[in-house]
Amino acid sequence: MATYKKRGGKPKTKAEKQSQLEENSTTAEVFNTLDEGASRTEAWVEKNQKYILIFIGAVAVCVLGYLGYQQFIQEPKESEAMNEMFQAQQYFEQALTAPAKDSLYNLSLKGGEGKYGFLDVIDNYGGTKAGNLANYYAGMAYINLGEYQNAINHLDDFKSDDVMLGPLAKGAIGDAFVQLGQNEDALGYYEKAVAQSDNDVTAPRFLLKAGIVAMNLNKTDVALKHFKRIEDEYATSPEATKAQLYVGQAEAMQK
């Protein structure tokens, strides 16, 4: 039959007495070690209390400063920038459908009626979301004006994770490089546009453009890869029918 040692009972044998003494000694050592560690920590804190308080104060100042900056400086500046850009956006939207496009695109860039254009917003509110968006609008306006290097400069400055605007900006840079006769650069930006977002609108559009440019560069393997991806992944897109035709052309070029 198994026997169990009752905790708290008195030791009966010499061995049990020795064991209890060792156990009590070990426990005491543990507590002494903890006490010594706590004492050293307290001593260190007491010795360095001034520096600790300075550090805590500095962190608090940084946090409060950041929150204050966001609330009292950045947010009002963001709102002001959006208001200043409103008229430029109106000119840009009118240019999309108006007969006299160039004059309206120029107004959107340089301003009119005493209001800022996109270039003014970029210069005066460069660190805001509106200033960033103004780079997108300015780039698109310059493409429509045929000023392709200016378009590239502004679109390259535009940063966005948006699933539509991001790839549209990259693809527009590709379009500008095509107009400048720099097809290698154009191909790279079309592929970046596809890589940034595989949505059903922009991805097949820029895959098709990438394939066409690749064919012009005699990169038929690359072209076929892009065209066949449209067939496989975007079969219902408007670009799918065109991709089928280009697949035949690219395969004929390989023979």
Residue pairs with C-beta under 8 A, 6 or more apart in sequence:
11 17
11 19
11 20
45 52
74 128
77 125
77 127
77 128
78 128
78 129
78 130
80 125
81 121
81 124
81 125
81 128
81 129
81 130
81 131
82 130
84 115
84 116
84 120
84 121
84 124
84 125
84 130
85 116
85 118
85 121
85 130
85 133
85 134
86 115
87 111
87 112
87 113
87 115
87 116
88 107
88 108
88 109
88 111
88 115
88 116
88 117
88 118
88 121
88 134
88 137
89 108
89 137
91 104
91 105
91 107
91 108
91 112
91 117
92 104
92 105
92 108
92 118
92 137
92 140
92 141
94 104
95 101
95 104
95 105
95 108
95 141
95 144
98 104
101 144
102 144
102 145
105 141
105 144
105 145
106 141
106 145
107 117
108 117
108 118
108 137
108 141
109 117
109 118
109 119
109 138
109 141
109 142
110 117
110 119
110 120
111 117
111 119
111 120
116 124
118 134
118 135
118 137
118 138
118 141
119 134
119 138
121 130
121 131
121 134
122 131
122 134
122 135
122 138
122 154
124 131
125 131
125 134
132 157
132 158
132 159
132 160
133 158
135 154
135 155
135 157
135 158
136 154
136 155
136 158
136 160
136 165
136 169
138 150
138 154
139 150
139 151
139 152
139 153
139 154
139 155
139 158
139 169
139 172
139 173
140 151
140 155
140 172
142 148
142 150
142 151
142 154
143 151
143 172
143 175
143 176
146 179
148 176
148 177
148 179
148 180
149 176
149 180
151 172
151 173
151 176
152 173
152 176
152 177
155 169
155 170
155 172
155 173
155 176
156 173
158 165
158 169
160 166
160 169
163 197
163 199
164 197
164 199
164 201
164 202
166 196
166 197
167 193
167 194
167 196
167 197
167 199
167 202
167 203
167 206
168 193
168 202
170 189
170 190
170 192
170 193
170 196
170 206
171 189
171 190
171 193
171 202
171 205
171 206
171 209
173 189
174 185
174 186
174 187
174 188
174 189
174 190
174 193
174 206
174 209
174 210
174 213
175 186
175 209
177 183
177 185
177 186
177 189
178 186
178 213
183 213
183 216
183 217
184 217
186 209
186 213
187 210
187 213
187 214
187 217
187 219
187 222
190 206
190 207
190 209
190 210
190 213
191 206
191 210
193 202
193 206
194 202
194 203
194 206
194 207
194 210
197 203
198 233
200 234
200 236
200 237
203 233
203 234
204 230
204 233
204 234
204 237
204 238
204 239
204 240
204 243
205 239
207 226
207 227
207 229
207 230
207 234
207 239
207 243
208 226
208 227
208 230
208 239
208 242
208 243
208 246
210 222
210 226
211 222
211 223
211 224
211 226
211 227
211 230
211 243
211 246
211 250
212 223
212 246
214 220
214 222
214 223
214 226
215 223
215 246
215 249
215 250
215 253
218 253
220 250
220 251
220 253
220 254
223 246
223 250
224 247
224 250
224 251
227 243
227 244
227 246
227 247
227 250
228 243
228 247
230 237
230 239
230 240
230 243
231 240
231 243
231 244
231 247
234 240
